Amino acid sequence: MPRFIENPEEYGLPEDLAAIGGEINTKTLIEAYQGGIFPWPESDELPVLWFCPNPRGILRHEKLHFSRSLKRTLRQKKFKIQSDTAFDDVITRCQKSVRKGQGGTWITPNMKSAYMALHRDGIAHSVEAWADGKLVGGLYGVYLNNTFSGESMFHTCSDASKVALATLMTALNAAGVHWMDTQMITPVVEALGGELIS
């Protein structure tokens, strides 16, 4: 089990750090997400770091903001959007995505295996954007207790992952879930209208 850390800043650790150690497996992940905690490991060789940011990033359906170009892409129905048809491919593409300002990815092999197991248990989900029969964008996350926690996105075609996210937000809203946990505010989330809450 992870060891919970009180007042991590006293030890020179990030103040959003909630716990250290333990294994990334379905049981631990479910317990963590139920408490608003998620893993962000450095590597499979180091102890797992578990975070609970405060303030926390969210996207509200009512405050979604789409750029003119994204609205045009949505109108054109350029992508075929599906869910849970290519979870393993989506997480693999997210793992391999090169991100500006980052030397690597937090999706370690152990983490990837654990989320694939969560998907088989019906808890982790993917939303995929397809064009000409090819996977060109998507995202994955965890759905527990009427909350969808977004984990990562990728795209190889402009706006593909944003269309997948917009489709997911519409489906969640129709199901009575009016916001999504984004954990932090990335530039993409901020551009879509993300906000920080306590």
C-alpha positions, 0 to 999 in steps of 0.5 A: 500500500502507498504510504500517505504523506502529511505536509509534504512541503516540510520535506521539500516534496511537492505540496500536492503529493499525497502518498509514495510507494505501493503498486499500481494495480486495479485495487490500488487505482480504484481506492486512489481514484475514489479519494481523488488521488492519481499516480504519476510515476517517474519510472518503474524503478522508483517508488510510485508518486500519488498526487491530489492537486488542490486547486484541481482542474476541471472542465464544465460542459456549460463552460466549454469553449471551442475555437472557430477552427474546432467548431468548423471541424465539428460541423464537417464531421471529419472524424468517426468517433467511437468508444472502447474499441481501441483502448490498448492502442490509445494508451500506447499512442499516449505513452509514445506521444512527444510532449513539448517541454517533457523528456518522456512520459509518465505512462510507464509499462507497469502503469500501462498494464494496470490501466489496461486491466482497469479497462477489462474491468469496465472502469477505464475507457477510451474515446477514439477519433478515426479517419479513413479507417485509421486511429488519428486521435483519442483519450483515455480515463477512469469512470468511477462514482459518476466522475470521469477523470481524464488521463491522457490524449494524443493526436496525429491529425489536427483537432482529432483529440479535441473532437474526441473530448468534445464528444465525450463531454456531450455524452457525459452531459447527456448522462447527467455528468456535467463536468470532467476531472482533468486533474491539472490545467494543461494548455489544451484544457485551458483553451477549452475552458478548463478551470481550477476549483478547490 
